[in-house]
Amino acid sequence: MEIIEHLDALRREGALLADAAAATPLDAPVPTCPDWRLADLVRHVGQVHRWATAFVAEGHRKPLDDAGQQAAFGPDPADEELVDWFRTGHAALVSALDAADPGLDCWSFLPAPSPLAFWARRQAHETAVHRVDAESAAGVEPTATAPAFAEDGIAELLTGFLVRPRAALRSEEQRTLLVRATDRPASWLVTIGRDPVVVTEDAAPGAAAADCTVSGRAHDLYLLLWNRLPLERVDTAGDRSLFDLWRKTAQIRWS
């Protein structure tokens, strides 16, 4: 996907998240993030948006220290101001990305064609996944993501986050997970063992012998792999216990 497409998604997803939060009591629990109430979720995403804006607008070439993060976050809003505060930070992030020089040189933490491409993509998916959380707190069925955007989010997760040396997804015995979209020409073979995860995109037909295969719409697989959808909502073949390992150890960290 192009930067402009990620910016369009970021605009849309942020507006949906804010609308869901505005229509729901802020003390509502978030079923997809059991330790949070809705106010915690909105505050978290609003802080992430401000954190990302600092890199894009100010060109920081290293991760922010604690003082830098607090400066980026700004004053902590009261709950009654939270949704407006979120909207303000979201708009500032979109504006910073939209106005940024294509040659922007700043810190990033996943492979990408450029730092600007990284931040546009990462914030689009950060916001989309948490929009689903906000809708879960509102008690509504998650708004469907476009298949191409969902495919892109799966690719970022599998080929960006989970192949990093620090990623925690490991198994004493080598095991394979095949992820196959039914509405996009996309599949990924995930090999899990003692070493960092290896992901093969556009998996060959021989990957049908994977220990576990999950298939479904890209939207459903996107939510499944981000641990926002039950396994029962997609088609599964093979050893379903592999997903117990996934749920426990496929944890995402910023850096």
C-alpha positions, 0 to 999 in steps of 0.5 A: 500500500502507498503512504496516501492509502495508509493516511486515508486509513488512519483518518478513517480509523481514528474517526471511527474510534473517537465516534465509538468512544463518544457514544460509550461510557468511558468506564465501560470494560474493553473485552478485547483488552481485559485489563482496560476500561474504555478511558484507558484505551482512548488515553493509550492511543492518544498518547501513541499518536502524540508519541509518533507525531514527535518523531515525524514533526521533530525528526528525532533520530533516537527513541525518546527517553521518559522525559521526551515521551512525557513531553510528547504526551503533554498534560493528562486530560480528565475523562470528560475531556478525553475524546476531544483530546484524542481527536486533537492528537489524531488530527495533529498526527494526520497533519504531520504525516501529510505535511512531512517531507518524503525524505524525512529522516527519523527513528523507526523500528520496522523495515519500510521503504522510508521512515515516513512510510513506516510511520504512516503504516504503523499508525494506521494499523495501531489505530485500526486494531484499537478501533476494534477494541473501542467497538468491542467496548461499545458492544457492536460488531467491529466495522469491517476493514477493507481486504487490501488493508487487512492483508497489509496489516497481517503482513506487517505483523508477520513479516515485521513484528514477529520475525524480530530477534526479540520476538517471544514466539518460540517452540521447543519443536519446529511447528508451522502455521499456514495463514491463507486469505480467501478474499485476497491472493495472499498466504503466509507460512509461519515457521516457529521453533527455537530460533526467530520466526521465519515467514514465507509469503505467498506460501507454495502449495506444499505448505498445505502440510502445515501443522495448522492452517487458518483460512478466512477473509483477510479482515477476520484473519487480521483480527484473529492474528492480533488476538481480537477474534476467536479461533472459531470464527475462521476455518481451521485445519490441523493442530489447533493447540498451536494457537494456544502458543500464539495467544500466549507468546505472540506479544507486540512491543514498539521496539 
